[in-house]
Amino acid sequence: MFRVFTWLADRLTFGVLGLDAATRSGSAVHFFIEDVTKIFALLVTVIFVMGLFRSALSPTRVRTYLEGRSRWAAYFMAVGLGAVTPFCSCSSVPLFIGFVEAGIPLGATMAFLIASPMINEVAVALLLTLLGWKLTALYVATGLVVGVLGGALIDGLGLERWVEDYVWKIRVGAAPTATGHRSMRARAVFAWGEVSEIVGRIWMYVLLGVGLGAALHGFVPEDFFARWAGAGNPLAVPLAVVAGVPMYANATGIVPVAEALLGKGVPVGTVLALMMSVVALSLPEMIILRKVLKARMLGVFAGYLALAFVTVGYLFNAIWL
């Protein structure tokens, strides 16, 4: 199915550009062309299809589905909805306010905010095609578990007092909504608008991610990663989590980097820890959430995520040998 992208990369890299497959530059350029064409084709296709689905699923309806549920049911529904509603960091604050205003438990709200950036249909499609179903299943399962346990922990600690006071006083949820289109034509227009909006927002991160992945694939010696990020370095996993904090990318942009790192022999757990840190623990995400969470709450949230990611990294490094 995806051989056409390999064929296209072969033609452009070795035919049009005249590069040698045995050289580092040839390998890097081939990686870049193949992944860019594949990722953007997947982006357009998957976002359009899911846009048809989301044309009838607004954040307002998400809140409605979660209202009145038991806490554990709300946690699982929240992470499940988070997996199919890939809201970006800029939506975190209005979504948070809207959920709180609707009376949804704080833990379910935080579970949603953990799962939504970590797991979305585009990232799953890319992981499935680039890295295989086993790693994809591990990544999705880990994101769901981290979201559910995070929500339960926050509710168990009773941290509502560490949400900014003004949030509890807001009576209107300011989350962006789909309009509930009825006709297929209207839904298709909405879906194409989703494609334009999402691709327009993340295309630069995709190119940066693929470019970094290509550079790692073609120019960085394998012994470098074996020395600093290999199984022999016991600090590789926490260092990967720390390295993800200053980075700003979504799951789509970090997948090519993960692909290149795995190709260089970096252990699966270390790569997963980096991916999850970049998409859920990045500094820009924390700055945005600070608008609705007090410093103590933000510290607990970030600390839990960091501990969870390090634990997951070590666990998968131990079992994926």
C-alpha positions as CSV (number, residue, x, y, z in Angstrom):
1,M,0.0,0.0,0.0
2,F,2.8,2.4,0.9
3,R,5.3,1.2,-1.6
4,V,4.3,4.1,-3.8
5,F,6.0,6.5,-1.4
6,T,9.2,4.4,-1.4
7,W,9.1,4.4,-5.2
8,L,8.6,8.1,-5.3
9,A,11.5,8.7,-2.9
10,D,13.7,6.4,-5.0
11,R,12.9,8.3,-8.2
12,L,13.4,11.7,-6.7
13,T,16.5,10.9,-4.6
14,F,18.4,8.6,-6.9
15,G,17.0,9.5,-10.3
16,V,16.2,13.3,-10.3
17,L,18.8,14.4,-7.6
18,G,21.3,11.7,-8.6
19,L,22.3,10.9,-5.0
20,D,24.0,7.6,-4.1
21,A,22.0,5.3,-1.8
22,A,25.2,4.3,0.0
23,T,26.0,7.9,1.1
24,R,24.8,9.6,4.2
25,S,23.2,12.4,2.3
26,G,21.4,10.0,0.0
27,S,20.0,8.0,2.9
28,A,18.9,11.2,4.7
29,V,17.2,12.7,1.6
30,H,15.4,9.4,0.8
31,F,14.2,9.2,4.4
32,F,12.9,12.8,4.2
33,I,11.1,12.5,0.9
34,E,9.5,9.2,1.7
35,D,8.3,10.2,5.2
36,V,7.1,13.7,4.2
37,T,5.0,12.4,1.3
38,K,3.6,9.5,3.4
39,I,2.8,11.6,6.4
40,F,1.0,14.3,4.5
41,A,-1.0,11.8,2.5
42,L,-2.0,10.1,5.7
43,L,-2.8,13.5,7.4
44,V,-5.2,14.6,4.7
45,T,-6.9,11.2,4.5
46,V,-7.3,10.5,8.2
47,I,-8.2,14.0,9.2
48,F,-10.9,14.2,6.6
49,V,-12.4,10.8,7.6
50,M,-12.3,11.7,11.3
51,G,-13.7,15.2,10.4
52,L,-16.8,13.5,9.1
53,F,-17.1,11.8,12.4
54,R,-16.4,14.9,14.5
55,S,-18.9,17.0,12.5
56,A,-21.4,15.5,14.9
57,L,-19.2,15.4,18.0
58,S,-18.5,18.8,19.6
59,P,-16.8,19.5,22.9
60,T,-20.2,20.4,24.2
61,R,-21.4,16.9,23.4
62,V,-18.3,15.4,25.0
63,R,-19.2,17.2,28.2
64,T,-22.8,15.8,27.9
65,Y,-21.5,12.3,27.5
66,L,-19.4,12.5,30.7
67,E,-22.0,14.2,32.9
68,G,-23.7,12.0,35.5
69,R,-21.3,9.0,35.1
70,S,-19.5,7.3,37.9
71,R,-15.9,8.5,38.4
72,W,-14.3,5.4,36.9
73,A,-16.7,5.3,34.0
74,A,-15.9,9.0,33.5
75,Y,-12.2,8.4,33.5
76,F,-12.4,5.7,30.8
77,M,-14.8,7.7,28.7
78,A,-12.6,10.8,29.1
79,V,-9.5,9.1,27.8
80,G,-11.4,7.3,25.1
81,L,-12.9,10.6,23.9
82,G,-9.5,12.2,24.2
83,A,-8.1,9.6,21.8
84,V,-10.5,10.6,19.1
85,T,-10.6,14.3,19.6
86,P,-7.1,15.7,18.9
87,F,-7.4,19.1,20.4
88,C,-4.2,21.1,20.5
89,S,-2.6,22.9,23.4
90,C,-4.4,26.1,22.5
91,S,-7.7,24.4,23.2
92,S,-6.6,23.2,26.7
93,V,-7.9,26.2,28.6
94,P,-11.4,26.6,27.1
95,L,-11.9,22.8,27.2
96,F,-10.8,22.7,30.9
97,I,-13.2,25.6,31.7
98,G,-16.0,24.0,29.8
99,F,-15.6,20.6,31.5
100,V,-15.4,22.2,35.0
101,E,-18.5,24.4,34.2
102,A,-20.4,21.3,33.2
103,G,-19.8,19.7,36.6
104,I,-17.5,16.9,35.4
105,P,-15.1,15.6,38.1
106,L,-11.7,17.3,37.9
107,G,-10.0,13.9,37.6
108,A,-12.0,13.1,34.4
109,T,-11.1,16.5,33.0
110,M,-7.4,16.0,33.6
111,A,-7.6,12.4,32.2
112,F,-9.0,13.9,29.0
113,L,-6.3,16.6,28.8
114,I,-3.6,13.9,29.3
115,A,-5.0,11.5,26.6
116,S,-6.0,14.1,24.0
117,P,-2.5,15.3,23.0
118,M,-0.9,11.9,23.6
119,I,-3.2,9.7,21.5
120,N,-5.0,10.8,18.4
121,E,-6.0,9.1,15.2
122,V,-3.3,10.7,13.1
123,A,-0.5,9.7,15.5
124,V,-2.0,6.2,15.6
125,A,-2.1,5.9,11.8
126,L,1.5,7.1,11.5
127,L,2.8,4.8,14.2
128,L,1.0,1.9,12.6
129,T,2.4,2.5,9.2
130,L,5.9,3.6,10.2
131,L,6.7,1.6,13.3
132,G,4.3,-1.4,13.3
133,W,1.2,-2.5,15.2
134,K,3.1,-3.7,18.3
135,L,4.7,-0.4,19.2
136,T,1.4,1.4,18.2
137,A,-0.6,-0.8,20.6
138,L,2.0,-0.2,23.4
139,Y,1.8,3.6,22.9
140,V,-2.0,3.7,22.9
141,A,-2.4,1.4,25.8
142,T,0.2,3.4,27.8
143,G,-1.5,6.7,27.1
144,L,-4.9,5.3,28.2
145,V,-3.5,3.9,31.4
146,V,-1.6,7.0,32.2
147,G,-4.7,9.1,31.6
148,V,-7.0,7.0,33.7
149,L,-4.6,6.6,36.7
150,G,-3.8,10.3,36.5
151,G,-7.4,11.3,36.8
152,A,-8.0,8.9,39.7
153,L,-4.9,10.3,41.5
154,I,-6.0,13.9,41.1
155,D,-9.5,13.1,42.4
156,G,-8.1,10.9,45.2
157,L,-5.9,13.8,46.5
158,G,-8.8,16.3,46.3
159,L,-6.9,18.9,44.4
160,E,-9.9,21.0,43.4
161,R,-8.6,23.7,45.7
162,W,-5.5,24.1,43.5
163,V,-7.5,25.2,40.5
164,E,-7.6,28.9,39.9
165,D,-10.6,30.5,41.7
166,Y,-11.9,32.3,38.7
167,V,-12.5,29.0,36.9
168,W,-15.2,27.9,39.3
169,K,-17.0,31.2,38.8
170,I,-17.3,30.9,35.0
171,R,-20.7,30.0,33.8
172,V,-20.0,29.6,30.1
173,G,-17.8,26.9,28.6
174,A,-15.8,28.6,25.9
175,A,-14.7,25.5,24.0
176,P,-14.8,25.5,20.2
177,T,-17.7,23.5,18.8
178,A,-18.7,21.7,15.7
179,T,-22.1,22.8,14.5
180,G,-23.7,19.3,14.3
181,H,-24.0,19.3,10.5
182,R,-26.8,17.1,9.1
183,S,-26.3,16.8,5.3
184,M,-23.3,14.9,3.9
185,R,-22.3,17.9,1.9
186,A,-22.1,20.1,5.0
187,R,-20.2,17.4,6.8
188,A,-17.7,17.1,4.0
189,V,-17.2,20.9,4.0
190,F,-16.6,20.7,7.7
191,A,-14.2,17.8,7.3
192,W,-12.2,19.6,4.7
193,G,-12.1,22.6,6.9
194,E,-10.6,20.4,9.6
195,V,-8.0,19.3,7.1
196,S,-7.1,22.8,6.2
197,E,-7.0,24.0,9.8
198,I,-5.0,21.1,11.3
199,V,-2.6,20.7,8.5
200,G,-2.1,24.4,8.3
201,R,-1.3,24.5,12.0
202,I,1.1,21.5,12.2
203,W,2.8,21.3,8.8
204,M,5.9,23.1,10.0
205,Y,6.3,20.7,12.9
206,V,5.9,17.8,10.6
207,L,8.7,19.1,8.3
208,L,10.9,19.8,11.3
209,G,10.2,16.4,12.8
210,V,10.9,14.6,9.5
211,G,14.0,16.8,8.9
212,L,15.4,15.9,12.4
213,G,14.6,12.3,11.8
214,A,16.3,12.3,8.4
215,A,19.4,13.9,10.0
216,L,19.5,11.3,12.7
217,H,19.0,8.5,10.2
218,G,21.6,9.7,7.8
219,F,24.3,11.5,9.7
220,V,24.5,10.5,13.3
221,P,26.6,7.3,13.9
222,E,24.9,4.4,15.6
223,D,27.6,4.2,18.3
224,F,26.6,7.7,19.5
225,F,23.1,6.4,20.5
226,A,24.5,3.2,21.8
227,R,26.8,5.2,24.1
228,W,24.3,7.8,25.3
229,A,20.8,6.4,24.9
230,G,21.4,2.6,24.7
231,A,20.4,-0.1,27.1
232,G,23.8,0.3,28.9
233,N,23.0,3.8,30.1
234,P,20.7,3.5,33.2
235,L,19.9,7.3,33.0
236,A,18.8,7.2,29.4
237,V,15.0,7.1,30.2
238,P,14.9,10.0,32.6
239,L,17.2,12.0,30.3
240,A,14.8,11.3,27.4
241,V,11.9,12.7,29.5
242,V,13.9,15.8,30.5
243,A,14.9,16.3,26.8
244,G,11.2,16.4,25.8
245,V,10.2,19.2,28.1
246,P,11.7,22.2,26.1
247,M,10.5,20.7,22.8
248,Y,7.2,21.7,21.3
249,A,5.6,19.3,18.9
250,N,2.5,17.1,18.6
251,A,2.5,13.4,18.2
252,T,2.5,13.7,14.5
253,G,5.8,15.7,14.4
254,I,7.6,13.4,16.8
255,V,6.8,10.1,15.1
256,P,9.5,10.5,12.4
257,V,12.1,11.2,15.1
258,A,11.0,8.1,17.0
259,E,11.3,6.1,13.8
260,A,14.9,7.3,13.3
261,L,15.9,6.7,16.9
262,L,14.5,3.1,16.8
263,G,16.4,2.6,13.6
264,K,19.6,3.6,15.4
265,G,19.0,1.0,18.1
266,V,17.6,3.2,20.9
267,P,15.5,1.0,23.1
268,V,11.7,1.1,22.8
269,G,11.1,2.4,26.3
270,T,13.4,5.3,25.9
271,V,11.8,6.3,22.7
272,L,8.3,6.0,24.2
273,A,9.4,8.2,27.1
274,L,10.7,10.9,24.8
275,M,7.5,10.8,22.7
276,M,5.2,11.1,25.6
277,S,7.2,13.9,27.2
278,V,7.2,16.0,24.1
279,V,3.5,15.8,23.5
280,A,2.2,15.9,27.1
281,L,4.9,17.5,29.3
282,S,6.3,20.2,27.1
283,L,7.0,23.6,28.6
284,P,4.6,25.4,26.3
285,E,1.8,23.1,27.4
286,M,2.6,23.7,31.0
287,I,2.6,27.5,30.5
288,I,-0.8,27.3,28.9
289,L,-2.3,25.2,31.7
290,R,-0.8,27.6,34.3
291,K,-3.7,29.9,33.3
292,V,-6.2,27.6,35.0
293,L,-4.1,25.6,37.5
294,K,-2.3,26.9,40.5
295,A,1.4,26.3,40.7
296,R,1.0,23.4,43.2
297,M,-1.5,21.7,41.0
298,L,0.7,22.1,37.9
299,G,3.6,20.7,39.9
300,V,1.6,17.6,40.9
301,F,0.4,17.2,37.3
302,A,3.8,17.5,35.8
303,G,5.5,15.4,38.4
304,Y,3.0,12.6,37.9
305,L,3.5,12.6,34.2
306,A,7.3,12.6,34.5
307,L,7.2,9.7,37.0
308,A,4.7,7.8,34.8
309,F,6.8,8.3,31.7
310,V,10.0,7.2,33.4
311,T,8.3,4.1,34.8
312,V,6.8,3.2,31.4
313,G,10.2,3.7,29.8
314,Y,12.0,1.4,32.2
315,L,9.2,-1.2,32.0
316,F,9.2,-1.4,28.2
317,N,13.0,-1.5,28.1
318,A,12.9,-4.4,30.4
319,I,10.3,-6.4,28.6
320,W,11.2,-5.4,25.0
321,L,14.6,-7.1,24.9
